[in-house]
Amino acid sequence: IIGTSQKYINESLQLKDFKNKCVPIPIGIKKNDIDVDENKFEEIKVRFKNKKIIFSLGRFIYYKGFEYLIESAENLPDNYVILLGGDGELKEKYENLIKRKKLSDKVFLTGKIPQKEIGSYYKACDLFCLPSIAKSEAYGIVMIEAMSFGKPVVATKIKGSGTDWVNQDGITGLNVNPEDAEQLAKAFQTILENPAMYQKFSENAHHRYLNEFTIETEIEKLIKVYRTILNN
């Protein structure tokens, strides 16, 4: 039984009687598959000149916790902006929340980002956030995509999920409690106001991607599992 992380395997109720059969193999990605449109990158940097850019990406559904990311902007200085890419059933709720909290100058819903432009946002941002609130978010591939661009990550500590294993607290970024807008804002500022910490997290994030999360590494581990089974 292949799980995406040892933490996910350890905390899974469904797998608790089968742990001796479980093997952790993290999902890998191809960096070259994430396109960067340089014109779009320049457009983002010009539009948000002199701003610290926090980027997040995903379907607008309940377990993503994007409402807490939006609310975190209330606790951020005026030189911070949050770019939230995606679409889904909660779009109107998020739009109303931004309007009600008077955050239209800090939080921007980009809509669904074309595949050819996703890398432009990763490249342009200063930090990536995955504010998920439930173990339906079992892994968080978007964090790996951000790490491949050397971006520090702020994620959440969710029991039964591997998100806070993918993002190593104090190494590639910071992990905070779910459903806590104030902690998110504090984590953003802690990283982005500390150049030495930012540089360390950035370098570590890229190294972690190269060591753990490439498609080549995933394939090697899968082949090893199949060979072990065949040899037995």
Solvent accessible surface area in square Angstrom, and as a share of the most:
residue,aa,sasa,rsa
1,I,94,0.48
2,I,80,0.40
3,G,6,0.06
4,T,34,0.20
5,S,1,0.00
6,Q,81,0.36
7,K,45,0.19
8,Y,66,0.25
9,I,1,0.01
10,N,76,0.39
11,E,56,0.25
12,S,12,0.08
13,L,123,0.61
14,Q,138,0.61
15,L,28,0.14
16,K,119,0.50
17,D,106,0.55
18,F,94,0.39
19,K,89,0.38
20,N,136,0.70
21,K,124,0.53
22,C,19,0.11
23,V,57,0.33
24,P,47,0.30
25,I,6,0.03
26,P,6,0.04
27,I,52,0.26
28,G,7,0.07
29,I,20,0.10
30,K,113,0.48
31,K,68,0.29
32,N,139,0.71
33,D,87,0.45
34,I,17,0.08
35,D,67,0.35
36,V,49,0.28
37,D,40,0.21
38,E,91,0.41
39,N,127,0.65
40,K,38,0.16
41,F,30,0.13
42,E,92,0.41
43,E,96,0.43
44,I,7,0.04
45,K,74,0.31
46,V,107,0.62
47,R,162,0.59
48,F,15,0.06
49,K,142,0.60
50,N,132,0.68
51,K,73,0.31
52,K,53,0.23
53,I,1,0.00
54,I,0,0.00
55,F,0,0.00
56,S,0,0.00
57,L,20,0.10
58,G,17,0.16
59,R,145,0.53
60,F,1,0.00
61,I,26,0.13
62,Y,131,0.50
63,Y,27,0.10
64,K,19,0.08
65,G,0,0.00
66,F,0,0.00
67,E,26,0.11
68,Y,47,0.18
69,L,0,0.00
70,I,0,0.00
71,E,45,0.20
72,S,0,0.00
73,A,0,0.00
74,E,90,0.40
75,N,68,0.35
76,L,10,0.05
77,P,51,0.32
78,D,109,0.57
79,N,60,0.31
80,Y,1,0.00
81,V,2,0.01
82,I,1,0.00
83,L,4,0.02
84,L,0,0.00
85,G,0,0.00
86,G,8,0.08
87,D,66,0.34
88,G,34,0.33
89,E,138,0.62
90,L,35,0.18
91,K,74,0.31
92,E,122,0.55
93,K,101,0.43
94,Y,0,0.00
95,E,71,0.32
96,N,70,0.36
97,L,8,0.04
98,I,14,0.07
99,K,152,0.65
100,R,160,0.58
101,K,67,0.28
102,K,171,0.72
103,L,9,0.04
104,S,79,0.51
105,D,98,0.51
106,K,21,0.09
107,V,4,0.02
108,F,44,0.18
109,L,43,0.22
110,T,48,0.28
111,G,19,0.18
112,K,167,0.71
113,I,13,0.06
114,P,67,0.42
115,Q,110,0.49
116,K,120,0.51
117,E,30,0.14
118,I,24,0.12
119,G,0,0.00
120,S,0,0.00
121,Y,18,0.07
122,Y,0,0.00
123,K,76,0.32
124,A,2,0.01
125,C,2,0.01
126,D,37,0.19
127,L,0,0.00
128,F,0,0.00
129,C,0,0.00
130,L,1,0.00
131,P,2,0.01
132,S,0,0.00
133,I,35,0.18
134,A,27,0.21
135,K,102,0.43
136,S,59,0.38
137,E,13,0.06
138,A,30,0.23
139,Y,10,0.04
140,G,6,0.06
141,I,68,0.34
142,V,26,0.15
143,M,0,0.00
144,I,0,0.00
145,E,35,0.16
146,A,0,0.00
147,M,0,0.00
148,S,1,0.01
149,F,40,0.17
150,G,11,0.10
151,K,26,0.11
152,P,0,0.00
153,V,0,0.00
154,V,0,0.00
155,A,0,0.00
156,T,2,0.01
157,K,93,0.40
158,I,12,0.06
159,K,167,0.71
160,G,5,0.05
161,S,0,0.00
162,G,0,0.00
163,T,1,0.00
164,D,31,0.16
165,W,67,0.23
166,V,0,0.00
167,N,0,0.00
168,Q,54,0.24
169,D,83,0.43
170,G,30,0.29
171,I,80,0.40
172,T,0,0.00
173,G,0,0.00
174,L,35,0.17
175,N,13,0.07
176,V,15,0.08
177,N,71,0.37
178,P,42,0.27
179,E,99,0.44
180,D,42,0.22
181,A,17,0.13
182,E,122,0.55
183,Q,59,0.26
184,L,3,0.01
185,A,1,0.01
186,K,143,0.61
187,A,4,0.03
188,F,0,0.00
189,Q,53,0.24
190,T,53,0.31
191,I,0,0.00
192,L,19,0.09
193,E,96,0.43
194,N,60,0.31
195,P,109,0.69
196,A,78,0.61
197,M,49,0.22
198,Y,53,0.20
199,Q,99,0.44
200,K,100,0.42
201,F,3,0.01
202,S,22,0.14
203,E,82,0.37
204,N,41,0.21
205,A,0,0.00
206,H,66,0.29
207,H,100,0.45
208,R,23,0.09
209,Y,10,0.04
210,L,87,0.43
211,N,108,0.55
212,E,49,0.22
213,F,0,0.00
214,T,18,0.11
215,I,40,0.20
216,E,104,0.47
217,T,26,0.15
218,E,31,0.14
219,I,83,0.42
220,E,119,0.53
221,K,69,0.29
222,L,50,0.25
223,I,76,0.38
224,K,144,0.61
225,V,26,0.15
226,Y,131,0.50
227,R,156,0.57
228,T,73,0.42
229,I,107,0.54
230,L,148,0.74
231,N,128,0.65
232,N,154,0.79
